[in-house]
Each structure stands twice: as C-alpha cells, then as structure tokens.
Amino acid sequence: MSAKKWTDEKLNEIKEKKKTMSSTQLAKEYNTTKNSILGLLYRDKLKHGYVPPVDSKYTGRKNL
C-alpha cells in the first residue's frame, strides 16, 4: 500500500473539519483510514513543538 501524500491545504481542511466531525467520518470522506487521519494530526502537532508527557503510558521507552 502506498502512503498518501497530504498537502498543506488538505491538512488545514481536515483540522477545520475535525472540530465538527469524528476521525471516522473524516476517513470516509477522504477515502482513507481513521488511524491515518489521527496519525496525520499527531505528526502535525509534533512538528509544531508538542512534547508528550514523560509519565504517559503511551510514550514509554521502547525496548529494541
């Protein structure tokens, strides 16, 4: 499966629609998955300086 290329215009559109629609609804509208929408929004947050809390159970250190 190839990765979808998100443009800045699409990202801004999704961020605006996210205020009134669920991730599942957005995924259906953009013919993709809910997780791709959530990942897109999360990566955008990280890019703009968001740092997850150290004590979060979701951001623990990965044992490789």
Predicted model as a PDB file, atoms N, CA, C, CB and O in Angstrom, pLDDT in the B-factor column:
MODEL        1                                                                  
ATOM      1  N   MET A   1       0.839  -1.172   0.000  1.00 48.00           N  
ATOM      2  CA  MET A   1       0.000   0.000   0.000  1.00 48.00           C  
ATOM      3  C   MET A   1       0.891   1.245   0.000  1.00 48.00           C  
ATOM      4  CB  MET A   1      -0.959  -0.007   1.218  1.00 48.00           C  
ATOM      5  O   MET A   1       1.831   1.340   0.790  1.00 48.00           O  
ATOM      6  N   SER A   2       0.606   2.154  -0.849  1.00 53.00           N  
ATOM      7  CA  SER A   2       1.433   3.358  -0.915  1.00 53.00           C  
ATOM      8  C   SER A   2       0.918   4.409   0.061  1.00 53.00           C  
ATOM      9  CB  SER A   2       1.455   3.925  -2.349  1.00 53.00           C  
ATOM     10  O   SER A   2      -0.274   4.479   0.362  1.00 53.00           O  
ATOM     11  N   ALA A   3       1.842   5.215   0.542  1.00 66.00           N  
ATOM     12  CA  ALA A   3       1.491   6.265   1.502  1.00 66.00           C  
ATOM     13  C   ALA A   3       0.796   7.414   0.772  1.00 66.00           C  
ATOM     14  CB  ALA A   3       2.756   6.779   2.252  1.00 66.00           C  
ATOM     15  O   ALA A   3       1.169   7.781  -0.342  1.00 66.00           O  
ATOM     16  N   LYS A   4      -0.200   7.957   1.415  1.00 71.00           N  
ATOM     17  CA  LYS A   4      -0.941   9.071   0.842  1.00 71.00           C  
ATOM     18  C   LYS A   4      -0.160  10.360   1.086  1.00 71.00           C  
ATOM     19  CB  LYS A   4      -2.373   9.162   1.449  1.00 71.00           C  
ATOM     20  O   LYS A   4       0.352  10.575   2.184  1.00 71.00           O  
ATOM     21  N   LYS A   5      -0.069  11.194   0.102  1.00 83.00           N  
ATOM     22  CA  LYS A   5       0.625  12.470   0.234  1.00 83.00           C  
ATOM     23  C   LYS A   5      -0.383  13.540   0.629  1.00 83.00           C  
ATOM     24  CB  LYS A   5       1.351  12.855  -1.087  1.00 83.00           C  
ATOM     25  O   LYS A   5      -1.306  13.852  -0.124  1.00 83.00           O  
ATOM     26  N   TRP A   6      -0.194  14.092   1.810  1.00 88.00           N  
ATOM     27  CA  TRP A   6      -1.100  15.115   2.313  1.00 88.00           C  
ATOM     28  C   TRP A   6      -0.521  16.485   2.011  1.00 88.00           C  
ATOM     29  CB  TRP A   6      -1.346  14.945   3.831  1.00 88.00           C  
ATOM     30  O   TRP A   6       0.632  16.763   2.340  1.00 88.00           O  
ATOM     31  N   THR A   7      -1.305  17.328   1.396  1.00 92.00           N  
ATOM     32  CA  THR A   7      -0.875  18.697   1.129  1.00 92.00           C  
ATOM     33  C   THR A   7      -1.236  19.568   2.329  1.00 92.00           C  
ATOM     34  CB  THR A   7      -1.529  19.248  -0.176  1.00 92.00           C  
ATOM     35  O   THR A   7      -2.052  19.183   3.167  1.00 92.00           O  
ATOM     36  N   ASP A   8      -0.621  20.740   2.399  1.00 92.00           N  
ATOM     37  CA  ASP A   8      -0.931  21.678   3.482  1.00 92.00           C  
ATOM     38  C   ASP A   8      -2.396  22.112   3.431  1.00 92.00           C  
ATOM     39  CB  ASP A   8      -0.013  22.909   3.402  1.00 92.00           C  
ATOM     40  O   ASP A   8      -3.024  22.322   4.468  1.00 92.00           O  
ATOM     41  N   GLU A   9      -2.930  22.242   2.223  1.00 94.00           N  
ATOM     42  CA  GLU A   9      -4.332  22.638   2.076  1.00 94.00           C  
ATOM     43  C   GLU A   9      -5.254  21.569   2.650  1.00 94.00           C  
ATOM     44  CB  GLU A   9      -4.671  22.893   0.595  1.00 94.00           C  
ATOM     45  O   GLU A   9      -6.206  21.886   3.364  1.00 94.00           O  
ATOM     46  N   LYS A  10      -4.973  20.298   2.339  1.00 94.00           N  
ATOM     47  CA  LYS A  10      -5.781  19.193   2.864  1.00 94.00           C  
ATOM     48  C   LYS A  10      -5.666  19.114   4.385  1.00 94.00           C  
ATOM     49  CB  LYS A  10      -5.346  17.856   2.228  1.00 94.00           C  
ATOM     50  O   LYS A  10      -6.659  18.898   5.079  1.00 94.00           O  
ATOM     51  N   LEU A  11      -4.453  19.290   4.894  1.00 94.00           N  
ATOM     52  CA  LEU A  11      -4.231  19.249   6.335  1.00 94.00           C  
ATOM     53  C   LEU A  11      -5.053  20.333   7.033  1.00 94.00           C  
ATOM     54  CB  LEU A  11      -2.734  19.419   6.655  1.00 94.00           C  
ATOM     55  O   LEU A  11      -5.717  20.060   8.033  1.00 94.00           O  
ATOM     56  N   ASN A  12      -5.011  21.536   6.523  1.00 95.00           N  
ATOM     57  CA  ASN A  12      -5.776  22.636   7.116  1.00 95.00           C  
ATOM     58  C   ASN A  12      -7.277  22.368   7.032  1.00 95.00           C  
ATOM     59  CB  ASN A  12      -5.438  23.962   6.417  1.00 95.00           C  
ATOM     60  O   ASN A  12      -8.024  22.674   7.962  1.00 95.00           O  
ATOM     61  N   GLU A  13      -7.707  21.797   5.916  1.00 96.00           N  
ATOM     62  CA  GLU A  13      -9.110  21.441   5.726  1.00 96.00           C  
ATOM     63  C   GLU A  13      -9.540  20.393   6.766  1.00 96.00           C  
ATOM     64  CB  GLU A  13      -9.342  20.907   4.288  1.00 96.00           C  
ATOM     65  O   GLU A  13     -10.604  20.512   7.373  1.00 96.00           O  
ATOM     66  N   ILE A  14      -8.716  19.387   6.959  1.00 95.00           N  
ATOM     67  CA  ILE A  14      -9.015  18.324   7.926  1.00 95.00           C  
ATOM     68  C   ILE A  14      -9.035  18.884   9.345  1.00 95.00           C  
ATOM     69  CB  ILE A  14      -7.979  17.181   7.819  1.00 95.00           C  
ATOM     70  O   ILE A  14      -9.916  18.537  10.131  1.00 95.00           O  
ATOM     71  N   LYS A  15      -8.085  19.740   9.679  1.00 94.00           N  
ATOM     72  CA  LYS A  15      -8.044  20.332  11.014  1.00 94.00           C  
ATOM     73  C   LYS A  15      -9.306  21.150  11.286  1.00 94.00           C  
ATOM     74  CB  LYS A  15      -6.797  21.214  11.170  1.00 94.00           C  
ATOM     75  O   LYS A  15      -9.825  21.136  12.402  1.00 94.00           O  
ATOM     76  N   GLU A  16      -9.792  21.851  10.286  1.00 95.00           N  
ATOM     77  CA  GLU A  16     -11.005  22.649  10.446  1.00 95.00           C  
ATOM     78  C   GLU A  16     -12.232  21.738  10.600  1.00 95.00           C  
ATOM     79  CB  GLU A  16     -11.188  23.600   9.239  1.00 95.00           C  
ATOM     80  O   GLU A  16     -13.086  21.977  11.453  1.00 95.00           O  
ATOM     81  N   LYS A  17     -12.308  20.701   9.773  1.00 96.00           N  
ATOM     82  CA  LYS A  17     -13.453  19.786   9.836  1.00 96.00           C  
ATOM     83  C   LYS A  17     -13.438  18.937  11.098  1.00 96.00           C  
ATOM     84  CB  LYS A  17     -13.469  18.883   8.615  1.00 96.00           C  
ATOM     85  O   LYS A  17     -14.493  18.486  11.545  1.00 96.00           O  
ATOM     86  N   LYS A  18     -12.264  18.709  11.681  1.00 94.00           N  
ATOM     87  CA  LYS A  18     -12.135  17.889  12.889  1.00 94.00           C  
ATOM     88  C   LYS A  18     -12.889  18.523  14.063  1.00 94.00           C  
ATOM     89  CB  LYS A  18     -10.647  17.700  13.253  1.00 94.00           C  
ATOM     90  O   LYS A  18     -13.236  17.837  15.024  1.00 94.00           O  
ATOM     91  N   LYS A  19     -13.134  19.802  13.982  1.00 95.00           N  
ATOM     92  CA  LYS A  19     -13.861  20.486  15.051  1.00 95.00           C  
ATOM     93  C   LYS A  19     -15.314  20.016  15.132  1.00 95.00           C  
ATOM     94  CB  LYS A  19     -13.813  22.001  14.837  1.00 95.00           C  
ATOM     95  O   LYS A  19     -15.931  20.094  16.194  1.00 95.00           O  
ATOM     96  N   THR A  20     -15.865  19.528  14.012  1.00 96.00           N  
ATOM     97  CA  THR A  20     -17.272  19.131  13.989  1.00 96.00           C  
ATOM     98  C   THR A  20     -17.492  17.680  13.563  1.00 96.00           C  
ATOM     99  CB  THR A  20     -18.031  20.037  13.068  1.00 96.00           C  
ATOM    100  O   THR A  20     -18.611  17.176  13.658  1.00 96.00           O  
ATOM    101  N   MET A  21     -16.450  17.007  13.100  1.00 96.00           N  
ATOM    102  CA  MET A  21     -16.597  15.642  12.609  1.00 96.00           C  
ATOM    103  C   MET A  21     -15.659  14.703  13.357  1.00 96.00           C  
ATOM    104  CB  MET A  21     -16.324  15.579  11.099  1.00 96.00           C  
ATOM    105  O   MET A  21     -14.627  15.125  13.880  1.00 96.00           O  
ATOM    106  N   SER A  22     -16.027  13.433  13.403  1.00 96.00           N  
ATOM    107  CA  SER A  22     -15.159  12.438  14.036  1.00 96.00           C  
ATOM    108  C   SER A  22     -14.072  12.011  13.051  1.00 96.00           C  
ATOM    109  CB  SER A  22     -15.981  11.205  14.515  1.00 96.00           C  
ATOM    110  O   SER A  22     -14.158  12.286  11.854  1.00 96.00           O  
ATOM    111  N   SER A  23     -13.064  11.343  13.567  1.00 95.00           N  
ATOM    112  CA  SER A  23     -11.987  10.844  12.710  1.00 95.00           C  
ATOM    113  C   SER A  23     -12.513   9.807  11.721  1.00 95.00           C  
ATOM    114  CB  SER A  23     -10.860  10.239  13.560  1.00 95.00           C  
ATOM    115  O   SER A  23     -12.046   9.738  10.584  1.00 95.00           O  
ATOM    116  N   THR A  24     -13.472   9.011  12.146  1.00 96.00           N  
ATOM    117  CA  THR A  24     -14.065   8.004  11.270  1.00 96.00           C  
ATOM    118  C   THR A  24     -14.814   8.667  10.118  1.00 96.00           C  
ATOM    119  CB  THR A  24     -15.011   7.090  12.064  1.00 96.00           C  
ATOM    120  O   THR A  24     -14.715   8.224   8.973  1.00 96.00           O  
ATOM    121  N   GLN A  25     -15.552   9.712  10.413  1.00 97.00           N  
ATOM    122  CA  GLN A  25     -16.271  10.430   9.364  1.00 97.00           C  
ATOM    123  C   GLN A  25     -15.302  11.071   8.373  1.00 97.00           C  
ATOM    124  CB  GLN A  25     -17.181  11.498   9.977  1.00 97.00           C  
ATOM    125  O   GLN A  25     -15.524  11.030   7.162  1.00 97.00           O  
ATOM    126  N   LEU A  26     -14.236  11.658   8.892  1.00 96.00           N  
ATOM    127  CA  LEU A  26     -13.224  12.259   8.023  1.00 96.00           C  
ATOM    128  C   LEU A  26     -12.568  11.202   7.138  1.00 96.00           C  
ATOM    129  CB  LEU A  26     -12.158  12.981   8.862  1.00 96.00           C  
ATOM    130  O   LEU A  26     -12.329  11.432   5.953  1.00 96.00           O  
ATOM    131  N   ALA A  27     -12.280  10.047   7.724  1.00 96.00           N  
ATOM    132  CA  ALA A  27     -11.645   8.968   6.971  1.00 96.00           C  
ATOM    133  C   ALA A  27     -12.519   8.532   5.807  1.00 96.00           C  
ATOM    134  CB  ALA A  27     -11.351   7.776   7.884  1.00 96.00           C  
ATOM    135  O   ALA A  27     -12.022   8.299   4.705  1.00 96.00           O  
ATOM    136  N   LYS A  28     -13.811   8.422   6.045  1.00 96.00           N  
ATOM    137  CA  LYS A  28     -14.727   8.039   4.962  1.00 96.00           C  
ATOM    138  C   LYS A  28     -14.759   9.104   3.876  1.00 96.00           C  
ATOM    139  CB  LYS A  28     -16.146   7.806   5.510  1.00 96.00           C  
ATOM    140  O   LYS A  28     -14.780   8.793   2.684  1.00 96.00           O  
ATOM    141  N   GLU A  29     -14.761  10.353   4.299  1.00 95.00           N  
ATOM    142  CA  GLU A  29     -14.800  11.456   3.330  1.00 95.00           C  
ATOM    143  C   GLU A  29     -13.541  11.502   2.461  1.00 95.00           C  
ATOM    144  CB  GLU A  29     -14.970  12.788   4.059  1.00 95.00           C  
ATOM    145  O   GLU A  29     -13.616  11.802   1.270  1.00 95.00           O  
ATOM    146  N   TYR A  30     -12.376  11.201   3.063  1.00 94.00           N  
ATOM    147  CA  TYR A  30     -11.111  11.263   2.334  1.00 94.00           C  
ATOM    148  C   TYR A  30     -10.651   9.897   1.832  1.00 94.00           C  
ATOM    149  CB  TYR A  30     -10.043  11.863   3.215  1.00 94.00           C  
ATOM    150  O   TYR A  30      -9.530   9.748   1.346  1.00 94.00           O  
ATOM    151  N   ASN A  31     -11.532   8.903   1.956  1.00 95.00           N  
ATOM    152  CA  ASN A  31     -11.251   7.560   1.447  1.00 95.00           C  
ATOM    153  C   ASN A  31      -9.940   6.995   1.993  1.00 95.00           C  
ATOM    154  CB  ASN A  31     -11.205   7.582  -0.070  1.00 95.00           C  
ATOM    155  O   ASN A  31      -9.082   6.529   1.242  1.00 95.00           O  
ATOM    156  N   THR A  32      -9.811   7.048   3.306  1.00 95.00           N  
ATOM    157  CA  THR A  32      -8.626   6.544   3.984  1.00 95.00           C  
ATOM    158  C   THR A  32      -9.058   5.930   5.306  1.00 95.00           C  
ATOM    159  CB  THR A  32      -7.574   7.673   4.204  1.00 95.00           C  
ATOM    160  O   THR A  32     -10.250   5.698   5.512  1.00 95.00           O  
ATOM    161  N   THR A  33      -8.125   5.663   6.203  1.00 95.00           N  
ATOM    162  CA  THR A  33      -8.481   5.062   7.487  1.00 95.00           C  
ATOM    163  C   THR A  33      -8.496   6.108   8.601  1.00 95.00           C  
ATOM    164  CB  THR A  33      -7.504   3.936   7.837  1.00 95.00           C  
ATOM    165  O   THR A  33      -7.908   7.183   8.490  1.00 95.00           O  
ATOM    166  N   LYS A  34      -9.189   5.749   9.670  1.00 96.00           N  
ATOM    167  CA  LYS A  34      -9.249   6.618  10.849  1.00 96.00           C  
ATOM    168  C   LYS A  34      -7.841   6.844  11.400  1.00 96.00           C  
ATOM    169  CB  LYS A  34     -10.169   6.002  11.941  1.00 96.00           C  
ATOM    170  O   LYS A  34      -7.491   7.963  11.776  1.00 96.00           O  
ATOM    171  N   ASN A  35      -7.040   5.788  11.448  1.00 95.00           N  
ATOM    172  CA  ASN A  35      -5.696   5.902  12.003  1.00 95.00           C  
ATOM    173  C   ASN A  35      -4.794   6.793  11.160  1.00 95.00           C  
ATOM    174  CB  ASN A  35      -5.075   4.533  12.137  1.00 95.00           C  
ATOM    175  O   ASN A  35      -3.904   7.448  11.702  1.00 95.00           O  
ATOM    176  N   SER A  36      -5.000   6.833   9.851  1.00 94.00           N  
ATOM    177  CA  SER A  36      -4.179   7.733   9.037  1.00 94.00           C  
ATOM    178  C   SER A  36      -4.525   9.191   9.331  1.00 94.00           C  
ATOM    179  CB  SER A  36      -4.371   7.433   7.535  1.00 94.00           C  
ATOM    180  O   SER A  36      -3.649  10.055   9.310  1.00 94.00           O  
ATOM    181  N   ILE A  37      -5.793   9.464   9.603  1.00 95.00           N  
ATOM    182  CA  ILE A  37      -6.205  10.822   9.981  1.00 95.00           C  
ATOM    183  C   ILE A  37      -5.599  11.190  11.332  1.00 95.00           C  
ATOM    184  CB  ILE A  37      -7.756  10.936  10.033  1.00 95.00           C  
ATOM    185  O   ILE A  37      -5.044  12.276  11.495  1.00 95.00           O  
ATOM    186  N   LEU A  38      -5.708  10.276  12.300  1.00 94.00           N  
ATOM    187  CA  LEU A  38      -5.154  10.542  13.624  1.00 94.00           C  
ATOM    188  C   LEU A  38      -3.636  10.715  13.575  1.00 94.00           C  
ATOM    189  CB  LEU A  38      -5.520   9.413  14.582  1.00 94.00           C  
ATOM    190  O   LEU A  38      -3.090  11.589  14.248  1.00 94.00           O  
ATOM    191  N   GLY A  39      -2.958   9.891  12.785  1.00 93.00           N  
ATOM    192  CA  GLY A  39      -1.508   9.999  12.646  1.00 93.00           C  
ATOM    193  C   GLY A  39      -1.103  11.316  12.007  1.00 93.00           C  
ATOM    194  O   GLY A  39      -0.134  11.949  12.428  1.00 93.00           O  
ATOM    195  N   LEU A  40      -1.847  11.725  10.992  1.00 93.00           N  
ATOM    196  CA  LEU A  40      -1.576  12.992  10.315  1.00 93.00           C  
ATOM    197  C   LEU A  40      -1.667  14.156  11.305  1.00 93.00           C  
ATOM    198  CB  LEU A  40      -2.563  13.203   9.145  1.00 93.00           C  
ATOM    199  O   LEU A  40      -0.788  15.017  11.342  1.00 93.00           O  
ATOM    200  N   LEU A  41      -2.725  14.175  12.096  1.00 93.00           N  
ATOM    201  CA  LEU A  41      -2.905  15.260  13.065  1.00 93.00           C  
ATOM    202  C   LEU A  41      -1.849  15.216  14.171  1.00 93.00           C  
ATOM    203  CB  LEU A  41      -4.301  15.187  13.680  1.00 93.00           C  
ATOM    204  O   LEU A  41      -1.374  16.261  14.615  1.00 93.00           O  
ATOM    205  N   TYR A  42      -1.482  14.012  14.615  1.00 90.00           N  
ATOM    206  CA  TYR A  42      -0.466  13.881  15.660  1.00 90.00           C  
ATOM    207  C   TYR A  42       0.911  14.320  15.156  1.00 90.00           C  
ATOM    208  CB  TYR A  42      -0.405  12.432  16.160  1.00 90.00           C  
ATOM    209  O   TYR A  42       1.630  15.031  15.859  1.00 90.00           O  
ATOM    210  N   ARG A  43       1.277  13.903  13.951  1.00 91.00           N  
ATOM    211  CA  ARG A  43       2.578  14.314  13.393  1.00 91.00           C  
ATOM    212  C   ARG A  43       2.641  15.823  13.208  1.00 91.00           C  
ATOM    213  CB  ARG A  43       2.836  13.611  12.047  1.00 91.00           C  
ATOM    214  O   ARG A  43       3.696  16.431  13.387  1.00 91.00           O  
ATOM    215  N   ASP A  44       1.509  16.429  12.848  1.00 92.00           N  
ATOM    216  CA  ASP A  44       1.468  17.882  12.706  1.00 92.00           C  
ATOM    217  C   ASP A  44       1.680  18.555  14.061  1.00 92.00           C  
ATOM    218  CB  ASP A  44       0.127  18.329  12.088  1.00 92.00           C  
ATOM    219  O   ASP A  44       2.379  19.565  14.153  1.00 92.00           O  
ATOM    220  N   LYS A  45       1.076  17.994  15.112  1.00 90.00           N  
ATOM    221  CA  LYS A  45       1.280  18.529  16.467  1.00 90.00           C  
ATOM    222  C   LYS A  45       2.746  18.448  16.869  1.00 90.00           C  
ATOM    223  CB  LYS A  45       0.413  17.766  17.487  1.00 90.00           C  
ATOM    224  O   LYS A  45       3.299  19.407  17.407  1.00 90.00           O  
ATOM    225  N   LEU A  46       3.378  17.304  16.608  1.00 87.00           N  
ATOM    226  CA  LEU A  46       4.790  17.129  16.958  1.00 87.00           C  
ATOM    227  C   LEU A  46       5.668  18.119  16.203  1.00 87.00           C  
ATOM    228  CB  LEU A  46       5.241  15.694  16.661  1.00 87.00           C  
ATOM    229  O   LEU A  46       6.619  18.672  16.756  1.00 87.00           O  
ATOM    230  N   LYS A  47       5.341  18.332  14.943  1.00 90.00           N  
ATOM    231  CA  LYS A  47       6.121  19.244  14.108  1.00 90.00           C  
ATOM    232  C   LYS A  47       6.078  20.671  14.649  1.00 90.00           C  
ATOM    233  CB  LYS A  47       5.604  19.216  12.669  1.00 90.00           C  
ATOM    234  O   LYS A  47       7.021  21.440  14.458  1.00 90.00           O  
ATOM    235  N   HIS A  48       4.998  21.019  15.316  1.00 89.00           N  
ATOM    236  CA  HIS A  48       4.835  22.374  15.832  1.00 89.00           C  
ATOM    237  C   HIS A  48       5.166  22.496  17.317  1.00 89.00           C  
ATOM    238  CB  HIS A  48       3.428  22.838  15.595  1.00 89.00           C  
ATOM    239  O   HIS A  48       4.706  23.424  17.981  1.00 89.00           O  
ATOM    240  N   GLY A  49       5.964  21.561  17.840  1.00 90.00           N  
ATOM    241  CA  GLY A  49       6.504  21.727  19.184  1.00 90.00           C  
ATOM    242  C   GLY A  49       5.846  20.949  20.303  1.00 90.00           C  
ATOM    243  O   GLY A  49       6.255  21.087  21.456  1.00 90.00           O  
ATOM    244  N   TYR A  50       4.845  20.138  20.014  1.00 86.00           N  
ATOM    245  CA  TYR A  50       4.203  19.353  21.070  1.00 86.00           C  
ATOM    246  C   TYR A  50       5.173  18.295  21.580  1.00 86.00           C  
ATOM    247  CB  TYR A  50       2.895  18.692  20.555  1.00 86.00           C  
ATOM    248  O   TYR A  50       5.807  17.587  20.798  1.00 86.00           O  
ATOM    249  N   VAL A  51       5.279  18.198  22.904  1.00 84.00           N  
ATOM    250  CA  VAL A  51       6.110  17.169  23.530  1.00 84.00           C  
ATOM    251  C   VAL A  51       5.200  16.344  24.435  1.00 84.00           C  
ATOM    252  CB  VAL A  51       7.316  17.802  24.341  1.00 84.00           C  
ATOM    253  O   VAL A  51       4.617  16.882  25.376  1.00 84.00           O  
ATOM    254  N   PRO A  52       5.070  15.038  24.162  1.00 80.00           N  
ATOM    255  CA  PRO A  52       4.206  14.209  25.000  1.00 80.00           C  
ATOM    256  C   PRO A  52       4.711  14.168  26.442  1.00 80.00           C  
ATOM    257  CB  PRO A  52       4.117  12.788  24.432  1.00 80.00           C  
ATOM    258  O   PRO A  52       5.917  14.259  26.675  1.00 80.00           O  
ATOM    259  N   PRO A  53       3.805  14.031  27.409  1.00 82.00           N  
ATOM    260  CA  PRO A  53       4.215  13.962  28.810  1.00 82.00           C  
ATOM    261  C   PRO A  53       5.123  12.761  29.070  1.00 82.00           C  
ATOM    262  CB  PRO A  53       2.988  13.894  29.717  1.00 82.00           C  
ATOM    263  O   PRO A  53       4.904  11.685  28.512  1.00 82.00           O  
ATOM    264  N   VAL A  54       6.120  12.937  29.898  1.00 80.00           N  
ATOM    265  CA  VAL A  54       7.082  11.884  30.201  1.00 80.00           C  
ATOM    266  C   VAL A  54       6.405  10.707  30.901  1.00 80.00           C  
ATOM    267  CB  VAL A  54       8.217  12.433  31.070  1.00 80.00           C  
ATOM    268  O   VAL A  54       6.769   9.555  30.664  1.00 80.00           O  
ATOM    269  N   ASP A  55       5.430  10.986  31.755  1.00 82.00           N  
ATOM    270  CA  ASP A  55       4.792   9.928  32.521  1.00 82.00           C  
ATOM    271  C   ASP A  55       3.618   9.249  31.804  1.00 82.00           C  
ATOM    272  CB  ASP A  55       4.320  10.485  33.814  1.00 82.00           C  
ATOM    273  O   ASP A  55       2.913   8.440  32.407  1.00 82.00           O  
ATOM    274  N   SER A  56       3.408   9.571  30.534  1.00 81.00           N  
ATOM    275  CA  SER A  56       2.315   8.965  29.780  1.00 81.00           C  
ATOM    276  C   SER A  56       2.609   7.490  29.513  1.00 81.00           C  
ATOM    277  CB  SER A  56       2.090   9.718  28.453  1.00 81.00           C  
ATOM    278  O   SER A  56       3.729   7.124  29.158  1.00 81.00           O  
ATOM    279  N   LYS A  57       1.584   6.647  29.690  1.00 80.00           N  
ATOM    280  CA  LYS A  57       1.773   5.216  29.423  1.00 80.00           C  
ATOM    281  C   LYS A  57       1.934   4.940  27.929  1.00 80.00           C  
ATOM    282  CB  LYS A  57       0.591   4.414  29.975  1.00 80.00           C  
ATOM    283  O   LYS A  57       2.340   3.842  27.547  1.00 80.00           O  
ATOM    284  N   TYR A  58       1.623   5.911  27.088  1.00 76.00           N  
ATOM    285  CA  TYR A  58       1.722   5.725  25.637  1.00 76.00           C  
ATOM    286  C   TYR A  58       3.072   6.155  25.067  1.00 76.00           C  
ATOM    287  CB  TYR A  58       0.622   6.495  24.949  1.00 76.00           C  
ATOM    288  O   TYR A  58       3.372   5.855  23.911  1.00 76.00           O  
ATOM    289  N   THR A  59       3.882   6.845  25.847  1.00 74.00           N  
ATOM    290  CA  THR A  59       5.146   7.361  25.324  1.00 74.00           C  
ATOM    291  C   THR A  59       6.355   6.750  26.018  1.00 74.00           C  
ATOM    292  CB  THR A  59       5.189   8.864  25.465  1.00 74.00           C  
ATOM    293  O   THR A  59       7.432   7.346  26.046  1.00 74.00           O  
ATOM    294  N   GLY A  60       6.176   5.587  26.565  1.00 67.00           N  
ATOM    295  CA  GLY A  60       7.282   4.925  27.250  1.00 67.00           C  
ATOM    296  C   GLY A  60       8.399   4.555  26.296  1.00 67.00           C  
ATOM    297  O   GLY A  60       8.203   4.492  25.083  1.00 67.00           O  
ATOM    298  N   ARG A  61       9.571   4.309  26.856  1.00 67.00           N  
ATOM    299  CA  ARG A  61      10.728   3.947  26.061  1.00 67.00           C  
ATOM    300  C   ARG A  61      10.539   2.562  25.455  1.00 67.00           C  
ATOM    301  CB  ARG A  61      12.002   3.993  26.912  1.00 67.00           C  
ATOM    302  O   ARG A  61      10.113   1.631  26.139  1.00 67.00           O  
ATOM    303  N   LYS A  62      10.848   2.431  24.202  1.00 65.00           N  
ATOM    304  CA  LYS A  62      10.702   1.157  23.502  1.00 65.00           C  
ATOM    305  C   LYS A  62      11.971   0.309  23.729  1.00 65.00           C  
ATOM    306  CB  LYS A  62      10.447   1.390  21.967  1.00 65.00           C  
ATOM    307  O   LYS A  62      13.089   0.800  23.571  1.00 65.00           O  
ATOM    308  N   ASN A  63      11.786  -0.930  24.091  1.00 69.00           N  
ATOM    309  CA  ASN A  63      12.907  -1.852  24.248  1.00 69.00           C  
ATOM    310  C   ASN A  63      13.162  -2.556  22.926  1.00 69.00           C  
ATOM    311  CB  ASN A  63      12.632  -2.881  25.376  1.00 69.00           C  
ATOM    312  O   ASN A  63      12.371  -3.403  22.511  1.00 69.00           O  
ATOM    313  N   LEU A  64      14.230  -2.224  22.278  1.00 64.00           N  
ATOM    314  CA  LEU A  64      14.550  -2.833  20.980  1.00 64.00           C  
ATOM    315  C   LEU A  64      15.580  -3.909  21.122  1.00 64.00           C  
ATOM    316  CB  LEU A  64      15.038  -1.791  20.001  1.00 64.00           C  
ATOM    317  O   LEU A  64      15.968  -4.527  20.131  1.00 64.00           O  
TER     318      LEU A  64                                                      
ENDMDL                                                                          
END                                                                             
